């Protein structure tokens, strides 16, 4: 049997598994989410059981509230977040 699921980034992935017995799946638990995440129900890596995951939604990120003094400008700080941009003042 070939089933599909979603990776954390929202991409399809395929899994080939033996017989699926849904009654043996662990209970679904909703984990705490960050303010920029939405809860999605997906099939696990084995392709049998459902689970909840938090998925990044950049549109839910809080806009920057920092104001840079002249002549500096506000720029994204690279590599500091998996989802939402953070900012810093730069010359």
N, C-alpha and C positions, 0 to 999 in steps of 0.2 A: 504494500500500500504506500502511496506517495502523498504526503500532505504538505501544506505550506504554513508558514508562520511569518511574523514580522521581526526583523532585528530591532534593536533599540533605536536605530536611526530611521526606522520606518520602511526599510527595504524588505521585499519578499525574500524568504529563504526556504529551501525545500529540505525535507527530512524523510528518509525512508525508515520505517519502523516495523516492528512486529505487530501483533494484535494489540489494539488499544482497548483498555478496560477503564472507562471513565469513572467507575465506582472506586477505583484505586488511586485516583488523582488526589493530591493534597487539597485541603480547603483553600479557596481563593481569599487572599488577604489584601485589603486596600492599604498600601503604605502611605506614609505622609508625603505630600507633594510640596515642591517649591512653588512659589507664586507664579512662576513662568512655565509650569508644567500642566498638562492635561492627563487625566487618567484614561488609559486605553486597555481594552481587554484583548489579549492576543493568545495564540496557541504557543505552548512552550517549545523548546528546542527539540523535544522528542516527537512533536507533532500530535500529541494526544490530549494533553491537559490544558485548560485555559488558565491564564494568570493575568494579573494586573501589572502594568508598568506605567511609569511617568514618562511622558514624551514632551520634549522641548517644544515650546511654541514661542518663537521670538516676538510675536506680536503682543504677548503678555508681559514682556520685559518692561521694567520701569524706565522711562526716559531719563537721561542724565540731568542732574540738578546742579552740577558744578558749573560755575562761571569762571573762566580764566581771565586774569588781568591782562590788559594790553601791554606788550605786543604778543603775548602768548595766545595759543589757540587750543581748543579742546579737540583731542584726538583719541581714537580708540586705543586702549592698551592691549596689545596683541598677546594672545595665549593665556589670559587670566581666567577664562570662563568657558565651560563647555557649551553654553547656550546664549546667555546674554552678554553683550559687550560691556566692558567697563571702560571708563575714560580717564584721561589724565591731561594736565596742562603741559603743553610743549612749546618750545620756542621755534 
